[in-house]
Amino acid sequence: METTSKKKHICVLATGGTIASRPTPNGLMPALSGEDILAMVPDLRARCDIDCVQLLQLDSTNLQPEHWIRMARAVAERRTQYDAFVVTHGTDTMAYSAAALYYMLENIDRPVVFTGSQLPAGVPGTDAEQNLLTAFHAALGGRAGVYIAFGGRVMFGNDARKLCTMQLTAFGNINRPLAGCFAGGRLTWLAEPPVSTGAFRLHDQLDTRVGVLKIVPGLPPKMLEAFVNAGFRAVILEGYGLGGIPDQESPMNFLPAFQYAKDHGCCLVCTTQCTYDGVDMDSYEMGVRAQQLGVEPGGTLTTEALLPKLMIELAEEV
């Protein structure tokens, strides 16, 4: 961690989550402030100057795209005042929020690091302190970009996914190498961040008319038509394997539904239900036919990354 004579200035954006929770008669609920959480790890203030902004106080299950906008604007408004940002966040939707800010904070020139915990701060066995230390090491490391720091790992913000409901190593990096790892009180960087190619730009407009449809055996194609009829401008299709979706050889042939979506101006993007490797819609006939009807391959991006990316692109269409 940085120990130069001039301490770095870090802004913590607290949003609630398990890390801030306390028991109630109805289960865990966010109750601790960001300042409360920081007080449990006094070593942090010995290493850097910290300001804490209580942006939200929510279980992350209740976070919506409007909250991504609040987070992104909070960073953008304070960007030149701080060396880095740490966002404390619930685990359930952290991957969505980190991916959203990854795209919303284009060419961000300092670190923005998300973290949280599987167990509330201050309880026996909690992972909160270790995750905060990992996040602050990443923040003070100075590598620009949006990251998730969790379970001794630092992941790029658009390639993380919550894989475990209980284990402390809850998040995994998907289709990209780890950005770094934290062990023995030391952060080791393992991969370089993407090179910025321009000035910082905030994308704070989102079109939330983006749906996700998981393809399962027996799912009628009319489900996709229902998304179109409900006014969705884009639908992410979670297909099988490399991007397989039933075609003319199946009684649940989706090809006419693809044409229906195309005729009504609804963008379709296909990803995979598999965790790793992404889609390749050129491998099988069904994928080729789907592309001929306008279905776009999502490549190696996860649903968590595709969702906010599409929301931004739709909002900025001329």
Secondary structure by P-SEA (a helix, b strand, c coil): cccccbbbbbbbbbcccccccccccccccccccaaaaaaacccccccbbbbbbcccccccccccaaaaaaaaaaaaaacccccbbbbbbbccaaaaaaaaaacccccccbbbbbbcccccccccccaaaaaaaaaaaaaacccbbbbbbcccbbbccccccccccccccccccccccccccccccbbbbccccccccccccccccccccbbbbbbcccccaaaaaaaaaacccbbbbbcccccccccccccccaaaaaaaaaaabbbbbbbbccccccccccccaaaaaaaaacccccccccaaaaaaaaaaaaaacc
